[in-house]
Amino acid sequence: MLTLVLGGTRSGKSRYAERLAADAAEQSGLGVRYVATAEVDPSDAGHRDRVAAHRARRPASWTTAECGSPADLPRLVRTEQVVLVDSIGSWMVRYPDFRVDLDALDALWRDRQAPTVLVSEEVGLAVHPQSAVGRRYVDALGRLNEYLAARADRAVLVVAGRPMELGPAATVDPLGL
């Protein structure tokens, strides 16, 4: 089962996804692998603090795997454990021009038997960056979220800590592929 959890900054999406992963692990008897995708800038104290808060919340029984590069994701997801990937936006920005290998991404979910929870930033509800790269990021992640939602078994939007189940995808092929 593939679950996509969307939400804005500080919406509670990661905490909700962590609860889903913990519940799936309890129900299945499997462990949890937390796949961290962000590249932490040592000079950014705010980001370091956020990452530390995420680490502190995780149960000691969970394993953590960090993506050294975006190409690491397929290897890190290949496990019999429940997988929680946090976050798709942080992973996507590490690709040149935000161009994700969709075939490789699709193969990940097709081959998995254990539950998978993906966390992604919902950028459509936020202030849009005025720079060219900011607009490309918003457009690319918005399309990627649509693409993932169309393939997910379940999609949830978290707003102010409250999850809202999303209905079926409105588009069949959001990226025009």
C-alpha positions as CSV (number, residue, x, y, z in Angstrom):
1,M,0.0,0.0,0.0
2,L,1.3,3.4,-1.0
3,T,0.1,6.4,1.0
4,L,0.9,10.0,0.1
5,V,0.8,12.5,2.9
6,L,0.7,16.2,1.7
7,G,0.8,19.3,3.8
8,G,2.3,22.8,4.0
9,T,5.2,23.9,6.2
10,R,4.5,23.1,9.9
11,S,1.2,21.5,9.0
12,G,1.9,18.3,11.0
13,K,2.3,16.2,7.9
14,S,5.5,14.5,9.1
15,R,4.1,13.7,12.5
16,Y,1.0,12.3,10.9
17,A,3.1,10.2,8.5
18,E,5.1,8.9,11.4
19,R,1.9,7.7,13.1
20,L,0.8,6.0,9.9
21,A,4.1,4.2,9.7
22,A,4.0,3.2,13.3
23,D,0.5,1.8,12.9
24,A,1.4,-0.1,9.8
25,A,4.4,-1.6,11.6
26,E,2.3,-2.6,14.5
27,Q,-0.4,-4.2,12.3
28,S,2.1,-6.0,10.1
29,G,4.7,-6.9,12.7
30,L,7.4,-5.3,10.5
31,G,10.0,-2.7,11.5
32,V,10.1,0.8,10.1
33,R,12.8,2.3,7.9
34,Y,12.8,6.1,7.9
35,V,14.3,7.5,4.7
36,A,15.5,11.0,5.1
37,T,16.0,12.9,1.8
38,A,17.1,16.3,2.9
39,E,20.6,17.5,2.4
40,V,21.4,19.5,5.5
41,D,23.4,22.7,5.1
42,P,25.7,22.9,8.1
43,S,25.5,26.7,8.0
44,D,21.7,26.7,8.3
45,A,21.0,26.4,12.0
46,G,17.2,26.5,11.5
47,H,17.3,23.5,9.2
48,R,19.6,21.6,11.5
49,D,17.2,22.2,14.3
50,R,14.3,20.9,12.3
51,V,16.2,17.7,11.4
52,A,17.1,17.2,15.0
53,A,13.5,17.6,16.1
54,H,12.5,14.9,13.5
55,R,15.2,12.6,14.7
56,A,14.2,13.0,18.4
57,R,10.6,12.1,17.6
58,R,11.5,8.8,16.0
59,P,11.3,5.6,18.1
60,A,14.7,4.0,18.8
61,S,13.5,0.8,17.1
62,W,13.2,2.5,13.7
63,T,16.2,2.5,11.4
64,T,17.1,5.7,9.6
65,A,18.7,5.8,6.1
66,E,19.8,9.0,4.6
67,C,19.9,9.7,0.9
68,G,23.4,10.8,0.1
69,S,22.1,11.5,-3.4
70,P,18.7,11.3,-5.1
71,A,19.8,8.1,-6.8
72,D,20.0,6.4,-3.4
73,L,16.3,6.3,-3.0
74,P,15.6,3.0,-4.9
75,R,18.2,1.2,-2.8
76,L,17.0,2.6,0.5
77,V,13.3,1.7,-0.3
78,R,14.2,-1.9,-1.2
79,T,13.5,-3.5,2.2
80,E,10.9,-5.8,3.8
81,Q,10.2,-3.1,6.4
82,V,7.5,-0.4,6.4
83,V,9.1,2.6,4.7
84,L,8.5,6.3,5.4
85,V,10.1,8.7,3.0
86,D,10.4,12.3,4.3
87,S,10.2,14.2,2.0
88,I,9.6,14.1,-1.8
89,G,10.2,17.8,-2.2
90,S,13.7,17.6,-0.5
91,W,14.5,14.7,-2.7
92,M,13.3,16.3,-5.9
93,V,15.4,19.5,-5.4
94,R,18.6,17.4,-5.6
95,Y,17.9,16.6,-9.2
96,P,19.2,19.0,-11.9
97,D,16.3,21.2,-13.0
98,F,14.1,19.1,-10.7
99,R,13.8,16.3,-13.4
100,V,13.0,13.1,-11.5
101,D,13.5,9.7,-13.1
102,L,9.8,8.7,-13.2
103,D,10.4,5.2,-14.5
104,A,12.7,4.4,-11.6
105,L,10.2,6.0,-9.2
106,D,7.3,3.9,-10.5
107,A,9.4,0.8,-10.2
108,L,9.9,1.4,-6.5
109,W,6.3,1.2,-5.6
110,R,5.5,-1.5,-8.1
111,D,8.0,-3.9,-6.5
112,R,7.2,-3.1,-2.8
113,Q,5.1,-5.5,-0.8
114,A,5.3,-3.7,2.6
115,P,3.4,-0.4,3.3
116,T,5.1,2.8,2.1
117,V,4.3,6.3,3.3
118,L,5.6,9.3,1.3
119,V,5.6,12.8,2.7
120,S,5.5,15.8,0.4
121,E,5.1,19.5,0.6
122,E,1.8,20.9,-0.8
123,V,3.1,24.0,-2.5
124,G,-0.2,25.0,-4.2
125,L,-1.5,26.6,-1.0
126,A,1.6,28.6,-0.2
127,V,3.0,32.0,-1.2
128,H,4.7,31.5,-4.6
129,P,8.4,32.4,-4.9
130,Q,9.0,35.3,-7.2
131,S,12.3,33.9,-8.6
132,A,12.5,31.8,-11.7
133,V,13.9,28.8,-9.8
134,G,11.2,29.2,-7.2
135,R,8.5,29.1,-9.8
136,R,10.1,26.0,-11.5
137,Y,10.3,24.3,-8.1
138,V,6.6,25.0,-7.3
139,D,5.5,23.8,-10.8
140,A,7.7,20.7,-10.7
141,L,6.7,19.6,-7.2
142,G,3.0,20.3,-7.9
143,R,3.1,18.1,-11.0
144,L,5.1,15.4,-9.1
145,N,2.6,15.4,-6.3
146,E,-0.3,15.0,-8.8
147,Y,1.6,12.1,-10.4
148,L,2.2,10.4,-7.1
149,A,-1.4,11.0,-5.9
150,A,-2.7,9.3,-9.1
151,R,-0.6,6.2,-8.3
152,A,-1.1,6.2,-4.5
153,D,-3.7,3.9,-2.9
154,R,-4.4,6.7,-0.4
155,A,-3.7,10.4,-0.3
156,V,-4.1,12.6,2.8
157,L,-3.8,16.4,3.1
158,V,-2.8,17.6,6.6
159,V,-3.8,21.1,7.6
160,A,-3.2,22.5,11.1
161,G,-2.5,19.0,12.3
162,R,-5.8,17.6,10.9
163,P,-5.7,14.9,8.2
164,M,-8.2,15.0,5.4
165,E,-8.6,12.0,3.1
166,L,-8.5,13.0,-0.5
167,G,-10.7,11.4,-3.1
168,P,-9.6,9.8,-6.4
169,A,-7.2,11.6,-8.6
170,A,-8.8,14.2,-10.9
171,T,-6.3,13.6,-13.7
172,V,-5.2,10.4,-15.3
173,D,-1.8,11.6,-16.4
174,P,-0.9,14.9,-14.8
175,L,2.5,15.1,-16.3
176,G,1.3,14.4,-19.8
177,L,3.4,11.3,-20.2
